[in-house]
């Protein structure tokens, strides 16, 4: 498995019957479980959640998100200026983000009714024994960048 976060881009095929969205490079071989997460309102941040040993994959089921990943340098007292990898996920553009073990991740919902699906490489029990959380504002990449 890769050591850095990465995005697996998919495509949408459209014909007279409708459309099919896909991410053919996503390999489920390591996946042991999945779950969905949705916020009650757009603009809400859920962060920071990570694991020393568990990797995750995340995709947008509905709506759009800012998803961020940070490699942790010290699980007991991580630096406040660690680099943040930012991605935008949307149900309009199929993609899967890979979050390696050793990283924390978080997200901000950008649209109403948005929902993410996570795929985990650990059982629920193993994940619970490897669950590490930090306050949502410990790192603050949540401002939408003007272009």
N, C-alpha and C positions, 0 to 999 in steps of 0.2 A: 504494500500500500504506500502511496506517496507520503512524504514527510511534510509537505506544504499544502495549504488549502488550494483548491482548484475548482473551476467551474466546468461542468460537462454540458456543452450546449446541445440542444436538440433542434428540431424543426417541426413545422406543420405542413402536412400534405393536404391539399384541398382539391376536390373534384366536384362533379355535379351531385354526388351523394352527401357531401358534407366534408368534414375535416378529421384528420388523425394527427394528434400531437405525440411526439416521441423523443426519447433521449436514448438512443441505441448503445451509446458507450457506457451506460450505467450497468455495472455488473453486480447482481444481487448475491454473489457467492458468500460474502462476509456478513450479510444482514441476518440478524436474529429476531428482530421485532420492529414494529413501526407504530407511530402515534401521530395524531394531528394536534395542532395548537392554533387557537384563534383568540384575538383580543376582543374586548367588548366595544372598543372604539378605535378609529384610526388615529394615528399619531402616538399610540401608546408604545412604550419601550419595555421589552422583557430581556433582561441581561443581568449579569454575566454568568454563564453556566458552562462548566467544563469537566473534563475527565483526564486523568493521567494515562489511562489505558484504552478507553473506549473512543472509537471514531464514530462520526455521524455523517449522514447525507441528508440534505434538506431540499425540498422543492415546493413551489407555490401551487396549491390546489385551486385557490381562488384569490384574486386581488393581487396587490403588489406590496413588496417589502424592501427595506434596507436591511441587509444581513451583514453582520460584521464578525470577524474572527481575529483573535489575538493569541500568539504563542506566549505561554507563561514562562517567565525566567525563574521564578521562585514561588512555589505554591503557597508558602507561608506568608510572604511579604513581596508580592510582585511590584515591579517598578510602575510608576504612574505614567511614564512616557513611552510605553511599548508601542511599536508600530501596529496599526490597525489595517487589516485587509477588508475592503468594503465591496459588497456586491448588491446589485438590484435583481430581485427575483419577481417575475410576473407570470400569471397564468396565461398571458398573451404570447409569451415566448418560452417554450419548454426548455428547462435547464435544471441541473442538479448541482448543488454545491457540496463538495467534500470537505469536512472538517476533521482533520487528523486528531489522533490522541495527542495530548499535551497542549491543546488549545482550549480557550473559552470561546463561546459564541453568544450572540444576542441578536435581537431584531427589533425593528420599528415597523409597525404596520402603516402603510401609506394610503390605503383605501379602506372604505367601509366594507365589512363582511369578509375581510381577508383571512385566509387559512393556509397554514403551512403543514406539510407532512414531513416528519423526520423518520429516517431509517437508522437503526442503531446496530452496532457490531457486538453489543453485549446483552446478556440476559438482564431482566429487570433487577434481579438480585445482585448480579455483578455490578451493574450500573449504580445501584444504591450504595454499594460499598466504595465507589470511586467518584462520588458526587461532590463537586466543589463549586461554591457560588461566591460571587462578589457583588457589591452594590451596583445597581444599574448605571450610576453616574461615575463610577471609579475611572472609567475611560469614557469620553463623551464624543463619539463620532456621529451623533444623531441629528446634527443640523443638516438640512438639505442644502447642498452646495449650489450656489447661483452659477449659471453658465452664460 
